[in-house]
Every structure is written in C-alpha cells, then in structure tokens.
Amino acid sequence: MGSIVNGIERVHAHRGHRRPVLAIAALVLLATGTAACSGDEEPAGIPTVSGSPTASQDATPGAGETPYLDVPTGVELTGQGSALSTGDQAVVAWEPKQGLIGVLDVTVDSLESTTLKKSFSGWKLPENLKTASPYFVRVTVENAGDTELGGRTIPLYAVDGDDTLVEASSFVTTYPACPSTPLPKKFAPGDRAKACLVYLLPDAGDLQAVSFRPTQDFNPITWSGDVVPYEPAKTDKGSKGSQGEGSKKNGKKSGS
C-alpha cells in the first residue's frame, strides 16, 4: 500500500533542549489518495470522498435487513448514511484485520477548535501544516462486539469544507491536552473509554463533520454540530492519562 506518512526529524531548540515532535501518520486522505498501513491493521478498503452525506438521522437497517458485516446476535448497527449530531450514539462495525470484525458503540461528544499558537507552540510541524487549523474531537467508545480490540485505531476522520477526509494525528511523546492515541492496550467486550483525537486540517481548513468510513464503498456515518473553542482544563497540565481504563458497562447494547 502506498504510504503518505510525513517523516519529521527531531530538532534542537535553544539551550540544548529538544522540541516535542509531532508524528503525522497518513494525515490527509484525498479522493485519489492512498492510506498508510501499519502493524497488522488490514483495512478492507481505502476511504475516499464522494461528497457530503445527505441521509437523515436514524437510518437504521429495517427489520430483516442483513447487516453490512457479520456482527453478534442482538447487536443492531446504525444504518449507513446516517447523519448524526454531536452527543448522538451510533453502533458501527469494521474489519481492522482480515477475519476480525470489531463493533464499537461510538458517541462524538464535542468538536473543539484551537490554534497552532495556543496548542502547538514548541512543536515541530512540517511546512505543509504550518497553516493548518487544529481541532480536538472528544469521543466515548464501548466495545459492543465479542472481539478484543486493544490497540486498534478508531476509524474516525475529520471532513473539511472541501470534502477531504483527514486522519487523526499521532504523537511520539505524551500530549496531555488531547492524546490522540489508539484504543487502550486491552479493550475487551463491554469495555468503555473516553478518547480525544487531534485533526490538523491543511490550508486553514474548516471542520464540517466527523466521519466513520472504514472502506471506499461504505456510505459514511457522520456527526456534525457546533464547534466550540478549546479551553485547557487543569488536568491537562502534567496529565499522563490518555484514554482512561476500559470498564465494564451493564445493560443491553442498543443501536441509534
């Protein structure tokens, strides 16, 4: 698979200190682009852009309709093409590895805007991202299936005003304000976690939506809503946690 990983060199700052380095992994996915593959992640297809979603909320499969993937009995997947709002819940499935089907209960909690000066001062960015607009997307996820999903990447993308899909950035060191990490190392069925994902939209792009689109032919499930200014929390400073430990949730799983 063609890689579009932007390599970033570690540089020395004043007084011999080293600046933090931001690792951008497969940052921008264009309609004709390719995605970077890593580890044993084997996407069933490559996400592409085909215009803004127009389907209405609650586009759930009808009674007797076959789910788009083979999920455990009792799991009701949110229908492809559903257009949701921040705070809404969706049950989604994808194939992070051939033969492994993951099911997540996903809620996009908030969309937050910030600036490079405010949130990335002292971080080394590649030239093509020095005019990027940074956004933080906070989500709550639960393993709603019957497979272990520890360490998997949450397949959520930012969508800008040009209908470009942008993958979440990753870091080579801790970034407390918004860790932007994969799922916890152990994420068993029933486990829950909160996560924050960083998206750097090139050319001062505007965040329009968050999209779940694991394959090229998947009609995306999207979340949109008000984008609020990021306000640092007291726990951001010196925080070591990135996603919270998975915890069992009682109650029956349900779809949106």
Buried (B, 14 or more C-beta within 10 A) or exposed (E): EEEBEBEBEEEEEEEEEEBBBBBBBBBBBBEEBBBBBEEEBEBBEBBBBEEBBEBEBEBBBEEEEEEBBEBBEEBBBBBBBBBBEBEBBBBBBBBBBEEBBBBBBBBBBBBBBBEBEEBBEEBBBBEBBEEBBBBBBBBBBBBBBBBBBBBBBBBBBBBBEBBBBBBBBBBEEEBBBBBBBBBBEEBBBBBBBBBBBBBBBBEEBEBBBBBBBBBEEBBBBBBBBEBEEBEEEEEBEEBEEBBEEBEEEEEEBEBB
